[in-house]
């Protein structure tokens, strides 16, 4: 499968992923010490929800468009920060834009100019790199035409000693990609065990996801947290049943914040034709290893 994220920009998985990224950045920023952030699969910096690709799938309707219509007055702080970011991006560019994860990193750095945060983004595909470099070249984030499998271990440990490696791969070959990504995480962890690593993954084939979890447990990586939000039950055949984020070395109490965020988001992003899920199957934040 030749993955192109423009078809999926702003869907429920993007919303969940980017709000959890905002939470991670906010918590890392609570310490008065500089830190490094790498978005290892940058993609484009900005996506148009009026594009042919986005209109063809209509996935943003169950994601950012649904959240924009929800009552967020009592939402967790990271959700409110995310909504403010969407508002700023649309004011700066146009009201149909959806910002990708490199923009969220750059936005955090812009909001905290004195914090000493250094951000970078890798993109291996030439066309996507050109778009990313063009769209974000004025923002405080370094852009590199680079592959994550080579680049991550080359730039760590960073001079700042603290930081986040954020991975949002396309999963063009799901079973194979899970194994390759575990190997990449192990290599990075062995070189920089103090770093925080966040890996997004799709929930659509539970056999593949459970095997992924089993393999992770066999590694030497300590403190592995899994955050899951499901829209459809696992036995319903759809393109994407749920979305997950694996976080290695999460900041203190990130698990509690993530649990609160997912419990708020799941009913807000629930689609009309989806069967009702039990609270435990709708969202799940749990430790695979450690605590």
N, C-alpha and C positions, 0 to 999 in steps of 0.2 A: 504494500500500500504506500503510495506517495502522499504523505500527510501534508495538508495545507491548513494552517490554523485559521485563516481568514473565514473558513466555513463555520468555525466553532467559537469565534471571538465573542466574549460577553455571555457565554452560556453559564449554566449553574456551576459547572466545574471551575470556570474562570473566576466567578464571583467568590466562591469559597476559597480557592487557592490564593487569590490576591488579598482577601481580608486576613487570612492566616499569615501571609507574608507581612502585611502591615503590622500585625500583632508581634511578630518576631522582631521586626525592625524597631518598633517602639520599645520593646523590652530590652533589646540590646543597647538601645540608646539611654536607658535609665542610669547606667553607670557612667560616671564622668571620665570615660576613657575612650580613645579612638578605636574604631573597628573597621574591618574590611568586608565588603559585600561583593560577591560574584554571582551574576546570573549566567549560568553556564549554557543555557539554551535560549538566547535572547529573543529569537524571532523578530518580528517587526515591532517597532516601538509603539505604533498606533495602528488601530484597525478602524475601518469605516463600516458601521452597521447598515449603511445604505448601499454597500457594494453588492455586486451580483452574487458573490459567494455567500455573504451573510443573509441576503434576502432569500436565497435558494433554500437554505436549511431552516431559517427562522429560529435558530436555537437561542438567540438573545432574548426572545420573548419569555422564556422560562428562567432567564438569568437576570441580567442587569435591568431589563425592563420590568420584570416582576418586582424586583427589590425597590426600584424607584417608585412603585405604586404602593409599597407596604408602609405601615406606620413604624417609623424607626425612632420615635421619641424616647422609648425605653430600651433602645438597642445597646449592646455593649460598646465600649469606647472605640474599639477598632473598627466596628461597622460604621460608626459616625465619622471617623477619620477617613475611611474609604469613600463614603458618600461625599464628603467635602472634596476629596481628591477628584472624583468623577466630575463634580461641579466645576472645579478649576480647569480640568482638562477640556471640558466642553466649552467653557468660556474662552480659553486660549485658542482652541482650534475650531471645532464646530460641534453642534449639538447631537451629532450622530457618531462621534468618535468614541472608541473604547480603548483605553490605554493598556498596553501589555506590561509584563512584569519589569522590563528594564525602566520603563517610565516610572513605576512605583518606587523603584530604588532611587532614581534621580530625584523624584519628588520628595522623598524623605530627606535626602541630602540638602536639597534647596530649603526645606523648612527648618533645618538644623545646621546652619552654616558654620557655627562655632564648635560643633561636636567632633570634628576631625574624622568624619566618615569618608572612606574612599570606596567608590563603586566602579565596577567594571561589568561588561557584558560580552559574552562570546556568541558568535553566530557562524556556523560552518557553511551554510548554503549561500552562495554568492548573491542571488537576487534578494534574499531576505536580509543579508548583511548590508547591501547597498541601501535598502529601504530604512533599516535601523539607523545606519550612520547618517543618512540624510535627515531623518525625522528628529533625531535626538542630539545632533552634533553641537547644539548650543547649550545643552543641559550638562550638569556636573556628573557625567559618567563616561568612563573610557569604553570605547567600542573596538573590539578586535575580531577580525575574520579568522576564527580559530575553532577547532573541534574540541568539544568538552573532554573527550577521552585522552587527548594529549595535553590539553591546556590546564586542566584543574591541578594535576600533580606538579605541573611546572611552576605554578604561581603560589603554591603553599609550601610551608607556612608563611603567611604575610608578615610584613614588618610590624604591623599593628598588634600581632599576637592574638587578637580576638577577631571573631567574624563569623559570617554566614556564607555557605555555599548553597545556592538555590538551583535546583535541577528540575526542569520541566520538559522532559524529552517527548518526542512524537509517538513513540511506541508503534513503529511500523510493523514489527514482528514481535508480538507481545511476549511469548514464552522466552524467546531468545534475548529480547531486550531486558527482561527482568534479571536474567543471569548476568548479562554484561554489566548492568548497572550496579548489581551487588559487588561484582569484582572491582568496579571503579570506586565505589564507596569504601571498600576495604583498603584499597591502595591509598586513597586519600587519607583515610582515618589513621593508617599506619604512619603516614608522614606527618599528620597534624591531628593527633587525638583530642586536642582541646577544642577544635573547631565545632561549630554547629552546622549540620548538614540537613537540608530539607529537600525531599524528593517527592514530587507529585506523581501519582499513578492512577490509572483508570480502574474503576470497578465495573467490569462487564463479564468477566469470565472468572467465577469464584474458584475454580480449580487452579487457575494460574495464580490468583492472588494468594490462596492458601499455601501453595508451593513456594511462592515468594516469601511469605512469612516464615515458613519452616527453614528455608535457606538462610534467612537473616538471623534466626535464632542460633544457627550453628557457627556464626562468625564470632570474632573476638570483640566486636563493637559493643560497648556498654551503653546503657540508657537509650533504648530505642522506643520511641513513642509513635503510635499509629492513630491518626485522626480520620474517621470515615463519616461521610454523609451520603445517604442513599435516597434517591427519588423513587425508584421502582424496586420491587422485590427481586431477589436474585434469580427467581425462576421465570421472570418475564423477559422475553427476547426483545430487547431494544438496543439502540446503538451504545448507550451508556447508562448503566443502572445507578451508578454512584461515583463519588470522587474521593480520593484518599491522599493523605500527606503523611509520609514517614519523616519524623524529625529525630535526628541523632544529637544527643547533648542539647536538648531544649533548655531555654532559660528557666529559672526557678518559677514554678507555678504556671508555666505556659499550658500545662495540661488542663488546669482548672479554667483558664481563660478560653482555651480552644473548645472545651466542653460547653461553656456558656454561649460562645459564638455559634457553634453548630446547632445547638438547641433553638437558638433564635432564628437561624437562617432556614432550617428545614421546612417549617410550615410556610414561610414566606416564599420559598422557591418551589413548593409542591405544585405539580401540574394537575389539571382538572381530571384527566383520564387515568391518573395513577391510583392503584389500589392503596388503601390506608395501610400504613406500616405501624408496627408497635414502636414505642419510644426507643427500645433497645436496638431494634433493627434499623431505625431511621438514622440515628447518630450513634457513634461509638468512638470514644477516646480511651485508649488503653495502652499499657506498657507491654511491649513484646519482651523486652529485656530491661531489668533494673527498674528504678523509680527515682 
